């Protein structure tokens, strides 16, 4: 992506700001209205980047080119806002399930490197295992990243594993966090680790369901895996509890995934 903004005094609004609201300052009996301050962008040039952030999480997914020159502030703001809406509507991955799929890479959640070289996963995987991590269901990127890091630390330091056990984790923010990824055998279901992709929802879901966006993200991820040849087209979908003694993925998720494509009551041998 090439992104080029050149303005004499251009202003950019982030996705959590509103130009319709103003703040007030009270001094004695007098109230003074304060116009909101918009971050100033002078000149910015970004080349060959797929994800760019200005201020508070404005994401551009290319290819994108923006040129803004010699316009008044109103024109600049309107043009950028319009471009912002158009860009965010472009999915990172195109899937049959509605909406964009956001995949957070390991370096984006500040993962530690594996302690040793991981075992390669025999592909395509024939099992997709749905689990939960237990703990809090986080709904922001920052919280989810912190939780994923904590699980990696626990799996390495307390369990003695080489890396975080799951292949992927689904945050309450609707994003997919890469654990061991598509190509490496996970540590989650003992004798069923091989030829399996384990997708874990962040949180505990015994009675309550994850956010709808998280459920959609998990289904999109499976769809992407099939398209990439990482998951067999005739894969078997299981709840974690079907393979080992555990309450995972929780009663609610287990109830939900039984309505998904390829869910199987019959467990095939490892």
VEXSEPA-648790 format. One record per residue (C-alpha): y, x negated, z; residue number from 1; chain. Coordinates in steps of 0.001 Angstrom, whole numbers, plus 500000, padded with zeros to 6 digits. Layout:
N
<r y="Y" x="X" z="Z" num="NUM" chaine="A"/>
...
***
This chain:
270
<r y="500000" x="500000" z="500000" num="1" chaine="A"/>
<r y="503513" x="498830" z="499210" num="2" chaine="A"/>
<r y="506197" x="500380" z="501347" num="3" chaine="A"/>
<r y="509826" x="499500" z="500808" num="4" chaine="A"/>
<r y="512772" x="500990" z="502683" num="5" chaine="A"/>
<r y="516222" x="499600" z="501960" num="6" chaine="A"/>
<r y="519193" x="501425" z="503488" num="7" chaine="A"/>
<r y="522588" x="500513" z="504819" num="8" chaine="A"/>
<r y="522242" x="502704" z="507899" num="9" chaine="A"/>
<r y="519037" x="504698" z="507502" num="10" chaine="A"/>
<r y="517567" x="506560" z="510451" num="11" chaine="A"/>
<r y="513905" x="507447" z="510923" num="12" chaine="A"/>
<r y="512543" x="510190" z="513147" num="13" chaine="A"/>
<r y="509170" x="509628" z="514790" num="14" chaine="A"/>
<r y="506522" x="512306" z="514971" num="15" chaine="A"/>
<r y="507232" x="513218" z="518591" num="16" chaine="A"/>
<r y="510997" x="513635" z="518249" num="17" chaine="A"/>
<r y="513058" x="516701" z="517409" num="18" chaine="A"/>
<r y="516583" x="516636" z="516052" num="19" chaine="A"/>
<r y="517177" x="520186" z="517291" num="20" chaine="A"/>
<r y="517036" x="519236" z="520958" num="21" chaine="A"/>
<r y="519718" x="517383" z="522867" num="22" chaine="A"/>
<r y="519787" x="515950" z="526369" num="23" chaine="A"/>
<r y="522402" x="516668" z="529018" num="24" chaine="A"/>
<r y="524004" x="514518" z="531682" num="25" chaine="A"/>
<r y="525485" x="516121" z="534825" num="26" chaine="A"/>
<r y="528439" x="514363" z="536472" num="27" chaine="A"/>
<r y="529830" x="516324" z="539395" num="28" chaine="A"/>
<r y="530475" x="519855" z="538131" num="29" chaine="A"/>
<r y="530646" x="518757" z="534518" num="30" chaine="A"/>
<r y="527721" x="518804" z="532069" num="31" chaine="A"/>
<r y="527903" x="516512" z="529050" num="32" chaine="A"/>
<r y="525618" x="517099" z="526056" num="33" chaine="A"/>
<r y="524124" x="513917" z="524652" num="34" chaine="A"/>
<r y="522970" x="513835" z="521067" num="35" chaine="A"/>
<r y="519446" x="512391" z="520675" num="36" chaine="A"/>
<r y="519360" x="508798" z="519492" num="37" chaine="A"/>
<r y="517258" x="508118" z="516402" num="38" chaine="A"/>
<r y="515804" x="504637" z="515887" num="39" chaine="A"/>
<r y="517697" x="502693" z="513237" num="40" chaine="A"/>
<r y="515851" x="501087" z="510352" num="41" chaine="A"/>
<r y="517767" x="498512" z="508354" num="42" chaine="A"/>
<r y="515393" x="496938" z="505813" num="43" chaine="A"/>
<r y="511596" x="497052" z="505962" num="44" chaine="A"/>
<r y="509049" x="495766" z="503468" num="45" chaine="A"/>
<r y="505289" x="496023" z="504027" num="46" chaine="A"/>
<r y="502723" x="494896" z="501470" num="47" chaine="A"/>
<r y="498976" x="495515" z="501207" num="48" chaine="A"/>
<r y="498613" x="497533" z="504403" num="49" chaine="A"/>
<r y="496520" x="500674" z="504827" num="50" chaine="A"/>
<r y="497946" x="501777" z="508186" num="51" chaine="A"/>
<r y="501565" x="501253" z="509207" num="52" chaine="A"/>
<r y="503246" x="502451" z="512403" num="53" chaine="A"/>
<r y="506986" x="502819" z="513024" num="54" chaine="A"/>
<r y="507927" x="503838" z="516552" num="55" chaine="A"/>
<r y="505617" x="506418" z="518078" num="56" chaine="A"/>
<r y="502574" x="506685" z="515795" num="57" chaine="A"/>
<r y="503812" x="507414" z="512300" num="58" chaine="A"/>
<r y="500816" x="506656" z="510105" num="59" chaine="A"/>
<r y="500981" x="505915" z="506393" num="60" chaine="A"/>
<r y="497759" x="505870" z="504391" num="61" chaine="A"/>
<r y="498327" x="504454" z="500915" num="62" chaine="A"/>
<r y="498948" x="504014" z="498161" num="63" chaine="A"/>
<r y="502542" x="504822" z="499116" num="64" chaine="A"/>
<r y="505897" x="503625" z="497851" num="65" chaine="A"/>
<r y="509168" x="504824" z="499408" num="66" chaine="A"/>
<r y="512580" x="503760" z="498149" num="67" chaine="A"/>
<r y="515710" x="504980" z="499974" num="68" chaine="A"/>
<r y="519020" x="503415" z="499012" num="69" chaine="A"/>
<r y="522700" x="504316" z="499384" num="70" chaine="A"/>
<r y="522203" x="507840" z="500671" num="71" chaine="A"/>
<r y="523908" x="509587" z="503522" num="72" chaine="A"/>
<r y="522048" x="510059" z="506800" num="73" chaine="A"/>
<r y="521038" x="513665" z="506094" num="74" chaine="A"/>
<r y="519482" x="512769" z="502751" num="75" chaine="A"/>
<r y="517652" x="509777" z="504228" num="76" chaine="A"/>
<r y="516245" x="511782" z="507133" num="77" chaine="A"/>
<r y="515100" x="514645" z="504894" num="78" chaine="A"/>
<r y="513470" x="512318" z="502377" num="79" chaine="A"/>
<r y="511570" x="510371" z="505044" num="80" chaine="A"/>
<r y="510478" x="513533" z="506852" num="81" chaine="A"/>
<r y="509195" x="514983" z="503570" num="82" chaine="A"/>
<r y="507349" x="511768" z="502702" num="83" chaine="A"/>
<r y="505935" x="511672" z="506252" num="84" chaine="A"/>
<r y="504387" x="515141" z="505894" num="85" chaine="A"/>
<r y="502938" x="514360" z="502465" num="86" chaine="A"/>
<r y="501457" x="511045" z="503601" num="87" chaine="A"/>
<r y="499856" x="512381" z="506774" num="88" chaine="A"/>
<r y="498139" x="515100" z="504753" num="89" chaine="A"/>
<r y="496211" x="512477" z="502828" num="90" chaine="A"/>
<r y="492786" x="512014" z="504484" num="91" chaine="A"/>
<r y="491501" x="508559" z="505321" num="92" chaine="A"/>
<r y="488085" x="509752" z="504113" num="93" chaine="A"/>
<r y="487490" x="512659" z="501767" num="94" chaine="A"/>
<r y="484765" x="514924" z="503172" num="95" chaine="A"/>
<r y="483571" x="518435" z="502537" num="96" chaine="A"/>
<r y="484489" x="519336" z="506122" num="97" chaine="A"/>
<r y="488186" x="520211" z="506381" num="98" chaine="A"/>
<r y="490766" x="517725" z="507629" num="99" chaine="A"/>
<r y="491204" x="513938" z="507596" num="100" chaine="A"/>
<r y="488798" x="511649" z="509445" num="101" chaine="A"/>
<r y="490397" x="508891" z="511484" num="102" chaine="A"/>
<r y="488125" x="505911" z="512217" num="103" chaine="A"/>
<r y="489385" x="503437" z="514832" num="104" chaine="A"/>
<r y="488009" x="499982" z="514124" num="105" chaine="A"/>
<r y="486857" x="497613" z="516857" num="106" chaine="A"/>
<r y="489935" x="495426" z="516638" num="107" chaine="A"/>
<r y="492108" x="498518" z="517051" num="108" chaine="A"/>
<r y="490608" x="499327" z="520463" num="109" chaine="A"/>
<r y="490531" x="495601" z="521330" num="110" chaine="A"/>
<r y="486760" x="495205" z="521517" num="111" chaine="A"/>
<r y="485163" x="492049" z="522829" num="112" chaine="A"/>
<r y="482872" x="490286" z="520373" num="113" chaine="A"/>
<r y="479114" x="490814" z="520912" num="114" chaine="A"/>
<r y="477566" x="488399" z="523396" num="115" chaine="A"/>
<r y="474891" x="487434" z="520887" num="116" chaine="A"/>
<r y="474081" x="488232" z="517290" num="117" chaine="A"/>
<r y="473025" x="491882" z="517088" num="118" chaine="A"/>
<r y="469832" x="493106" z="515489" num="119" chaine="A"/>
<r y="470384" x="494519" z="512035" num="120" chaine="A"/>
<r y="469598" x="498220" z="511672" num="121" chaine="A"/>
<r y="467032" x="499226" z="509079" num="122" chaine="A"/>
<r y="468907" x="501535" z="506731" num="123" chaine="A"/>
<r y="469168" x="504293" z="505903" num="124" chaine="A"/>
<r y="468851" x="505665" z="509430" num="125" chaine="A"/>
<r y="466462" x="508599" z="509703" num="126" chaine="A"/>
<r y="467757" x="509883" z="513051" num="127" chaine="A"/>
<r y="471236" x="510894" z="514200" num="128" chaine="A"/>
<r y="471364" x="511138" z="517978" num="129" chaine="A"/>
<r y="474178" x="513049" z="519683" num="130" chaine="A"/>
<r y="475035" x="511902" z="523202" num="131" chaine="A"/>
<r y="477863" x="511980" z="525709" num="132" chaine="A"/>
<r y="479260" x="509125" z="527754" num="133" chaine="A"/>
<r y="479996" x="511106" z="530939" num="134" chaine="A"/>
<r y="483348" x="510683" z="532652" num="135" chaine="A"/>
<r y="486737" x="511926" z="531532" num="136" chaine="A"/>
<r y="487405" x="513595" z="528190" num="137" chaine="A"/>
<r y="490493" x="511697" z="527023" num="138" chaine="A"/>
<r y="492777" x="513293" z="524454" num="139" chaine="A"/>
<r y="495086" x="510417" z="523442" num="140" chaine="A"/>
<r y="494416" x="507284" z="521423" num="141" chaine="A"/>
<r y="495509" x="505060" z="524311" num="142" chaine="A"/>
<r y="493242" x="506751" z="526865" num="143" chaine="A"/>
<r y="490279" x="506809" z="524501" num="144" chaine="A"/>
<r y="490695" x="503120" z="523697" num="145" chaine="A"/>
<r y="490827" x="502230" z="527392" num="146" chaine="A"/>
<r y="487681" x="504243" z="528086" num="147" chaine="A"/>
<r y="485784" x="502690" z="525184" num="148" chaine="A"/>
<r y="486745" x="499220" z="526444" num="149" chaine="A"/>
<r y="485531" x="500137" z="529937" num="150" chaine="A"/>
<r y="482168" x="501279" z="528564" num="151" chaine="A"/>
<r y="481796" x="498070" z="526600" num="152" chaine="A"/>
<r y="482520" x="496039" z="529729" num="153" chaine="A"/>
<r y="480017" x="498097" z="531759" num="154" chaine="A"/>
<r y="477290" x="497792" z="529134" num="155" chaine="A"/>
<r y="477753" x="494023" z="528874" num="156" chaine="A"/>
<r y="478430" x="493087" z="532503" num="157" chaine="A"/>
<r y="476400" x="495676" z="534421" num="158" chaine="A"/>
<r y="473561" x="496522" z="532030" num="159" chaine="A"/>
<r y="473280" x="493068" z="530496" num="160" chaine="A"/>
<r y="473449" x="494341" z="526934" num="161" chaine="A"/>
<r y="474936" x="492343" z="524084" num="162" chaine="A"/>
<r y="477591" x="494946" z="523246" num="163" chaine="A"/>
<r y="478554" x="498572" z="523785" num="164" chaine="A"/>
<r y="475401" x="500611" z="523314" num="165" chaine="A"/>
<r y="476596" x="503394" z="521016" num="166" chaine="A"/>
<r y="477066" x="503100" z="517276" num="167" chaine="A"/>
<r y="480118" x="505391" z="517356" num="168" chaine="A"/>
<r y="482119" x="507305" z="519957" num="169" chaine="A"/>
<r y="484146" x="510478" z="519423" num="170" chaine="A"/>
<r y="487394" x="510820" z="521345" num="171" chaine="A"/>
<r y="489070" x="513989" z="522505" num="172" chaine="A"/>
<r y="491874" x="512963" z="520154" num="173" chaine="A"/>
<r y="489575" x="513720" z="517211" num="174" chaine="A"/>
<r y="489163" x="510066" z="516246" num="175" chaine="A"/>
<r y="485961" x="508095" z="515714" num="176" chaine="A"/>
<r y="485759" x="504804" z="517629" num="177" chaine="A"/>
<r y="483466" x="502184" z="516124" num="178" chaine="A"/>
<r y="480904" x="500790" z="518559" num="179" chaine="A"/>
<r y="478087" x="498852" z="516936" num="180" chaine="A"/>
<r y="478828" x="500613" z="513668" num="181" chaine="A"/>
<r y="476499" x="501470" z="510814" num="182" chaine="A"/>
<r y="474675" x="498188" z="510428" num="183" chaine="A"/>
<r y="473460" x="497216" z="513899" num="184" chaine="A"/>
<r y="470785" x="498651" z="516170" num="185" chaine="A"/>
<r y="472243" x="500378" z="519219" num="186" chaine="A"/>
<r y="471130" x="500449" z="522865" num="187" chaine="A"/>
<r y="470887" x="504105" z="523817" num="188" chaine="A"/>
<r y="467439" x="505698" z="523378" num="189" chaine="A"/>
<r y="464921" x="502957" z="524157" num="190" chaine="A"/>
<r y="462050" x="503155" z="521640" num="191" chaine="A"/>
<r y="464169" x="505381" z="519397" num="192" chaine="A"/>
<r y="466975" x="502851" z="518945" num="193" chaine="A"/>
<r y="465544" x="501633" z="515662" num="194" chaine="A"/>
<r y="466500" x="503528" z="512500" num="195" chaine="A"/>
<r y="468891" x="505678" z="514538" num="196" chaine="A"/>
<r y="472647" x="506173" z="514643" num="197" chaine="A"/>
<r y="473885" x="507293" z="518053" num="198" chaine="A"/>
<r y="477186" x="509195" z="518202" num="199" chaine="A"/>
<r y="478533" x="509719" z="521721" num="200" chaine="A"/>
<r y="481275" x="512140" z="522717" num="201" chaine="A"/>
<r y="483638" x="510643" z="525281" num="202" chaine="A"/>
<r y="483422" x="512810" z="528404" num="203" chaine="A"/>
<r y="481036" x="515106" z="530285" num="204" chaine="A"/>
<r y="480172" x="518387" z="528594" num="205" chaine="A"/>
<r y="477724" x="520257" z="530786" num="206" chaine="A"/>
<r y="479648" x="523527" z="530703" num="207" chaine="A"/>
<r y="482698" x="522949" z="528491" num="208" chaine="A"/>
<r y="482688" x="522019" z="524819" num="209" chaine="A"/>
<r y="484619" x="519062" z="523388" num="210" chaine="A"/>
<r y="487806" x="519890" z="521473" num="211" chaine="A"/>
<r y="487153" x="521455" z="518075" num="212" chaine="A"/>
<r y="488699" x="518443" z="516329" num="213" chaine="A"/>
<r y="486108" x="516193" z="518003" num="214" chaine="A"/>
<r y="483199" x="518356" z="516887" num="215" chaine="A"/>
<r y="484558" x="518336" z="513330" num="216" chaine="A"/>
<r y="484989" x="514545" z="513437" num="217" chaine="A"/>
<r y="481341" x="514061" z="514410" num="218" chaine="A"/>
<r y="480158" x="516211" z="511510" num="219" chaine="A"/>
<r y="482481" x="514388" z="509123" num="220" chaine="A"/>
<r y="481151" x="511039" z="510325" num="221" chaine="A"/>
<r y="477583" x="512111" z="509598" num="222" chaine="A"/>
<r y="478682" x="513289" z="506164" num="223" chaine="A"/>
<r y="480353" x="509936" z="505469" num="224" chaine="A"/>
<r y="477223" x="508103" z="506642" num="225" chaine="A"/>
<r y="475100" x="510018" z="504165" num="226" chaine="A"/>
<r y="477561" x="509356" z="501332" num="227" chaine="A"/>
<r y="477592" x="505631" z="502144" num="228" chaine="A"/>
<r y="473800" x="505478" z="502200" num="229" chaine="A"/>
<r y="473789" x="504548" z="505896" num="230" chaine="A"/>
<r y="472072" x="507814" z="506890" num="231" chaine="A"/>
<r y="469108" x="509265" z="505015" num="232" chaine="A"/>
<r y="469892" x="512508" z="503211" num="233" chaine="A"/>
<r y="466950" x="514120" z="505013" num="234" chaine="A"/>
<r y="467902" x="512781" z="508463" num="235" chaine="A"/>
<r y="466805" x="514437" z="511705" num="236" chaine="A"/>
<r y="469524" x="515462" z="514149" num="237" chaine="A"/>
<r y="468669" x="515284" z="517854" num="238" chaine="A"/>
<r y="470304" x="515742" z="521189" num="239" chaine="A"/>
<r y="469955" x="512649" z="523374" num="240" chaine="A"/>
<r y="467836" x="514578" z="525904" num="241" chaine="A"/>
<r y="465162" x="515218" z="523293" num="242" chaine="A"/>
<r y="464300" x="511516" z="523161" num="243" chaine="A"/>
<r y="464751" x="510189" z="526709" num="244" chaine="A"/>
<r y="465060" x="511598" z="530233" num="245" chaine="A"/>
<r y="468779" x="512428" z="530466" num="246" chaine="A"/>
<r y="471220" x="515343" z="530705" num="247" chaine="A"/>
<r y="473102" x="513948" z="527685" num="248" chaine="A"/>
<r y="474666" x="515360" z="525543" num="249" chaine="A"/>
<r y="475279" x="518136" z="528062" num="250" chaine="A"/>
<r y="474287" x="521785" z="527847" num="251" chaine="A"/>
<r y="477304" x="522848" z="525812" num="252" chaine="A"/>
<r y="477074" x="520174" z="523135" num="253" chaine="A"/>
<r y="473315" x="520593" z="522940" num="254" chaine="A"/>
<r y="473801" x="524291" z="522326" num="255" chaine="A"/>
<r y="476380" x="523594" z="519611" num="256" chaine="A"/>
<r y="474461" x="520950" z="517650" num="257" chaine="A"/>
<r y="471470" x="523259" z="517300" num="258" chaine="A"/>
<r y="473632" x="525170" z="514781" num="259" chaine="A"/>
<r y="474396" x="522006" z="512746" num="260" chaine="A"/>
<r y="472646" x="520913" z="509583" num="261" chaine="A"/>
<r y="469367" x="519013" z="510029" num="262" chaine="A"/>
<r y="468944" x="519683" z="513752" num="263" chaine="A"/>
<r y="465237" x="519350" z="514527" num="264" chaine="A"/>
<r y="463224" x="520699" z="517418" num="265" chaine="A"/>
<r y="460339" x="518439" z="516450" num="266" chaine="A"/>
<r y="460702" x="514789" z="517398" num="267" chaine="A"/>
<r y="459271" x="512375" z="514855" num="268" chaine="A"/>
<r y="457619" x="509260" z="516327" num="269" chaine="A"/>
<r y="459631" x="506011" z="516349" num="270" chaine="A"/>
***
